[in-house]
Amino acid sequence: MSVSNAIKSIQDIMRKDTGVDGDAQRISQLVWMIFLKIFDDREQEWELLDDKYKSPLPEKYRWRNWAANPEGITGDELKEFIDNSLFPALKSLQAKGKDQRAYVIRALFEDAYNYMKSGQLLRQIINKIQEGIDFNKAQERHLFGEIYEQILKDLQSAGNAGEYYTPRAVTEFIVRMVNPKLGERILDPACGTGGFLTCAIEHIRKKQVKTAEDEKLLQDNIHGVEKKPLPHMLCTTNMILHGIEVPINIHHDNTLSKPLASYGPKDRVDVIITNPPFGGMEEDGIESNFPTNFRTRETADLFLVLIMKLLKDGGRAALVLPDGTLFGEGIKTRIKEELLETCNLHTIVRLPNGVFNPYTGIKTNLLFFTKGSPTKDVWFYEHLYPEGVKSYNKGKPMRIEEFAPEEKWWGKEKNGFKDRVESECAWKVSIADIKARNYNLDIKNPNAPEAVSHDPDEVLKKLSVIRAEMRETREELATILAAALEGKAA
């Protein structure tokens, strides 16, 4: 059974339970159970590698001892154990010595609940998780993204806006171009389930990690913050799956809730890679954490201001932003002016429609910049659909191979990208031209061949113009012919 089918099967069982009200609660219920299963899978691996390994969990609360046996406790006994023994123990778990795993588990379960009322249905779900998902198999660890994508689809119907699964192709391309290095402090201030962070981990491991000391350095420099409890639990789980044994630097918090002025040198980082929530508004009062000229409740704009603050001089950032930020005026103009004066916004990749289907149809862009020197020119690159594709969907998602032209064109920042050339997809705009446009960055591709429009209104307008021109031509011909006939008669 595929992971996606296993998840659907589990949720079908939950729908029979009178205690679970709606998709949001079903998802929350599923996530804490999957976390405990994954943690137990990893513990088996840690025990093999380290004879001295001690679990942060008391023996009776380890998955293997209460859940793994399909003939184990069930019914009222299981319900009683989970509600009155397991959850109170996990919510008050104390760390042993320097091992921070207990702290991570306690933080995860602070906002977790068991909504189910039927112990029999609980046992059915536990058995399906036990038999259907083995995250000690390397190939199944990468299916975590599939689990999250299925969860997000259900969240959409639960009415939770602003949670978008960033396609793996986008996260991988961004990480390749930013090229985070071992020893650099890497942050995603709106990390969701950790897609950008896991991509950075894989990138650095593949290129630079050679020793146990390298691995420790990598793990110490991965940082993420997530506002919502459900994605935070998913992110922590994802980190464990990707070898971050104690994801102590993945915090459950709202990065925007801290006054901007309170961030100091110790908070600054080398690399920020993120897809901040867009299309949403922050709660009242959040904007007061920002300088007066940047105050807005629009989440994506606030994150852009925060990112500029958190980057070290020479630090690099890449993020996903909607078209609205590019052409917006007022506060958006002031934010863009600050960005272009304090950072080198060297590249904007304009993505086609449908990249974030089915979650949103908003058109998006990838912005790449380096802090510390003002922008002189902005390069734009229009990412085109591959041949034969008119839109993206589940059957035809965006693929990393599509970014090969951008990667070939990219060049080197250290020489000012002097090796870049204009093409049908790439064009350069000077800072003088951008200022003349009042910092409107919604700049269309001047080199693209004119597209054939199939819009009925546009076709009718063109047809009416052609008919008018034909009428004028007939009238001119009639005049010429009449004059010729008169001359001949004379």
N, C-alpha and C positions, 0 to 999 in steps of 0.2 A: 504494500500500500504506500502511495506517495505521501510525503509530509502534508501536502495540501489536503489530500483526501482524509488523512488521519485527523487533521484539525477540524474539518467539516463534520466528520463522524462524531468527534468529541462534543462539538457544539450542538449537534442534534440531540445527544444524550442530555446535555444541560437544559435544553428547551423543555424537557419533561419535568424539570425540577421547579417546584412552586416558589423557591426562595430566590431564584435568579431572575432579575427583572431587566430584560433588554440586553442588547449586544454589548454595551459598555461593561456591565457586570460580568457577562460571560467571558469577555476578553481578560478582564482583571483576574477572574478565577483561574483561567487557563494559564496565565503567565506565571503566577507564583508556583503553580504545580510543576510547570516545565523548568523553572529555575532550580527547584530542589532536585529534580531528576538530573539536570545537567551538572549541578554541583557535585552530586554523588558520582557521576561518570568521571568527572575530573579528579575527584578524590582517589578513585581507584588508580588513576594514572600517577598521581603524586605519591601514593603509597608504594608503587613499584619503583619509582625513582629515588625515593628517600625513605630509608628504613626508620628514621626517627620522626616521620611525619605524624602529627597529632591533629585530629579533627577538631575544629572549633565547636562542633555540635556534640552534645551528650549522646551516647550510643543509641538510646531509644528514639531519638529524633532524627537519626540519619535515614534517608530514603530507603536504603537497603533493608532496614530493620522494621519498618512499619508499612511500607508501600510495595516493595518489589515482589513479594510472594503473592501470586494471583489468588491463592486460597487463604490469604491473611485476614485480619480483622475487617469486618464490614458492618453494614447496618448501623444501629444506634451506637454500638461500641466504637466504630470508626468516627462517626460524627462527634461523639463525646471527646475522643482523643484529640481530634483536630482543633475543636473549639476551645476546650478547657485545659489542654496540656501543650500541644504543639505550638499554637499561636502565642500564648502567653510566654512560653519559653523563648521563642525566636525574637519576640519584641523586647525582651529584657536580657538578651545574650550578652555576656561579658567577655572581653578580650583576654586571652591568656598570654602574658608576657608581651613580646614584641609583635606577635602575629595579629594582624589587623583584620583577618577574615571575619571574625565575629562581629566587628564593628560594621563591616560591609553588609552582612546578612541582617543585622538589627536595623540598619538604615533602610534596607529594602522593605522589611516587613512592618515598618512603622505605619504605612498607609495601605497595607494589604488586609484583605478580609476574606473569610470563607462565607460566601452567600448561600451555598447549597444546604438544603434541609434533609435530603435523602442520603443516608449512608450507603444504601445499595447502589444508587446512581454514582456516588463518589467512587466507590470501588470499581465500577465499570470504566470510568474515565481514567483512573489511576492505572488500571490494567492496560488500557489502550496506549497510554503514554509509555508505560514500561516496555511493551512489546513492539511499539511502532517507531520509537525514536532512540537511536544509539549515537550519542554525540562523541563517543570515543572513536568512531570511524571518521577519518579525516574528511572523506567525501561528504558526509552528512553535516559537518560543521558549516559548510558553505550554504546549506539549505536553510540556515537561520533567516537569511534574507527572504526566502520563500514564505516562511512562517510569518514574518513581519508583514509582508505584502498582503497575505491573506487576512491578517488581523486588521490592517489598514482599511481594506475593503469593507470589513464589517464595521469599523469605526465610522466610516462615511455614513452608513445607514443609521448609526447611533447618534448622528448629528454633531459629531466633533469636527469642527472646521480647523484648518491650518496645519494638519498633520499630513505631510506629503512624503512618500517614499522616493528618495532621490535615486534615479536609475544608476546602477552600478557603473555604466559607461561614463556618466558625468563625474562621479566621485573619482574614478580611476584616472580620467583625463586630467582633472584638476590637480590631483596628487602628483602625477607625472610631470606636469608643467611647473608646479611650485617646487618639486623635488626636495622635500624635507630631508634633513641629514641627521645622523646619529649625534646626540648631544644637544640638538636644538629642542627648545621647549615648544611643544605643539598644542594648540588649543582649538576646540570647537565650542564656542559659547552657547550654542543652541543645538546640542549634539544628537537629539532624537535617540535613535537606537544605536548610534555609533558608526554609521556607514563610512564617514570620512576618516574617523580615527582608525578603524580596522584596516582601511585601505592604506593609510600612512604606515601602520605597523608592518603590514606585508611588504610595502615598498622598501622600508629601511632594512628589515630583516634580510630581504633578498640581496640587497646591495652592500650592506655594511656590517651586519652583526656576525662576528666570528667567534667570540668567546662568551663565557658566562657573565663577565664584567660588562661586555657590550650589551647583552640582553638586559641586565639590570638597569643600565643607563637608559636604554630605550623605554623600559617600563616606567621609570621614574619621571619621564618627560612627556607622557601622554596625559592630557588634561581635557576634561569635558564637563559641561554644566547642562542640565536639563530640568526644565520647569515642572513638567507634568510627571506624576508618579509612575504611570504605566510605561511610557517610553524610557524613563530612567531605569526601571527594573529590567527592561529589555536590553538597554545599553550595557548595564553591568553584566548581564548574562552573556552578551555578545563579547565583551572584553575577556571574560573567563574562557569562553570558547576559543578566543584567539591568543591564548597564552599569557594574558595579563592576570597573573595568579591572584593578586590582591588589588583590585581596581579602586584603590582608596582615593584616587584623584578624579573620580567620576562623581560629581556632586549633584544632589537634588536641590535645586535652587533656581531663582530667576536672576540671571546675570544683570538684567536691567534695573533690579530693585535697589542696587547700591548706588549712592551718589557718585557721579562721574569723577568729581574732584577728589574722592577718597582713594581712587586707584593710584598707587605709587609705583616707583621703579621695580619693586619686588613682584609686582603683578604683571609686568610686561613680558611678552613672549616673542619668540622668533618667527613663528608660523601660525597663521589662523586660516583654517579651511572650514567653510560652513555653508549651510543652506538655511538662513534664518527664516522664521515664519513670515509669510507675507499675506496680505489681504485681511489681516486681523488688526484689532485695536487693543492696546494695553489698558489695564485697569486705571481708574482715576488716581492721580497722584504720582504715577510712575514718571511722567514727563518732568516733574519738578526735580528729579535727580540730574537733569541735564541743563546746560547753560540756556539762558532765556532765548537766544536766537536759534536754538536747535530744538525747542520744545514742540513735540508732537506726540500723539498717541499711536501713530502708525508704527507697528513693530519693526518692519524691515528698515525704516529710516533710522530708528533709534539704534538698531544693531550696527548700522554702518558707522554712526558716530562713535559707538563704543569700540568698534574694531580699530578705528584710527587711534583712539586713546591707548588701547592695550598693546599695540605693536611697538617693539623697540625700534630705534633708528636702524634702518637697514633690514627691518623685519618685512616678511612677505605675506600677502594675504590674497585669497581667492574666495569669492562667494557668488551665490546665485541671487540675482535680483530681478524683479519684474520690470516690464517696460515702463510702468507708472513712475518709477524712481528716475528713469532716464529723461522723460519729457516733463515731469512734474515741475511746478513753479512754487513760489513762496518759500516756505521752510526747506523744501527739497532743493531749491536753487542754492540756498545758503550752505546746505550740507555738501552739495557737489562742489561749490566754490572752495570750501575748506579742504575737501578731498584733493582737489587739483593743486592747491597751494602747498599742502603739507606732504603729499605723496606723489609718486610717479605712477599715474594710472596709465600703464603702457599698453594694455590690451583689453578689448571688449569682444567677446565671442557672442554673436547674436544667434540664438537657437531658434529653430523653426517651431511652428505650432505643434502641440500634442506631446511634447516631451514628458509632461507630467500627467498625461491621461492614465487612468480615468479620474484622477483626484481633482484636477483643475485644468481649465483651458487657457489660463493666463500665459501670455507669451513671456519668455524669460531670457536672461542674459548671464554670461559668466564674466565677472570683473576681476582682473588681476592687477595688483598694485604693490609698490614697495614704498615704505615710509622713509622720509628723510630728505627728499629733494622734490621740488615742484615738477609738475608735468609740463613737458614741452610739446609733445605730440601724443595723440591717442591713435593706436592702430585698431581698426575694426576688422573682424573676420566673420563673414556670413556662413554659418554652417548649413549646408544644403541637405535635403533628403537624399538618401542613396537612390540610385536608379531603380525605378519600378515601385518606389514607396511614395505614397501621397500623405500618409499620416502614420503615427505610431499607435500601437495597441498591444494587448497582452500577447497576441500571436506574433507580432512584429515589433518588438521593443527596440529602442536605440541600442546600438552595439559599439563597443570600444573601437572596432576596426574603422568605423566611420570617421574617427578623429585623426586618421593617418595623414590626411592633407595638412591639417593644422600643425601636427607634430613636425612634419617635414619643413613647413614654412617658418616655424617658430623663431629660430635663431637664438642668439645669446644676449642676455641683458647686459653683461659686463662691457660689451662694445656698443651699447645703445641700440641694439637690434638693427644695426646698419646692414645686416645681410638679408633683411626682409625686403620683399618686392610687392608692388601692387599687382592685383590680378582681378579676375572677374569676381572673386570672393573677398579680396583684401584691399583695404584702402586706408590712407592716413589723413588725419585731420589735425591741424595745428592748434595750439592753445589760443592763439589770436582769433581763429575762426570760431572756436567754442565760446570764447567770451563774447564775441559779436552775436552769437545765438542765445545769449543770456544763459549759458551753461546747459542748454538743451542738448543732451547726448543721444537723443533718438534720431540718429543720422542714417538716412537710407543709403544703400549701396549705390554709388554713382557709376560703378563699372558693370553692373549686372545688365545682361541683355533684357530688353523690354519684355515683360511677361505677357502672355496672351490671356486676356481676361474673359471669363465665361459668365460674368455677372450679367443677368438679363437687363438691368437698368442701363449699365454701361454699353452693352451691345445695341440697345434701342437708341441711345444717344448718338453713337457712332453711325448707326444706320440713318438716322434723321439728318445728320450732317452730310452724309454721302448723297442722300436724296436731294438736299438743298443745292449741293454742288452740281449735281446732274441737271437740276432744273435751271440753274444759272447758265450752265453750258448750253443747254437746248435753246434758251432765250438768246444767247450770244450768237449761236449758229443761225437761228431764225432771222436775227437782225442782219447778219452778214449776207445771208442768202437773199433777203428782201432787197438789200442795197445792190447786190449784184444783178438781180433781175431788173431793177429800175434802170441801172446803167446800161444794160443790154437793150432795153426797150427804147431808151433815148438814142 
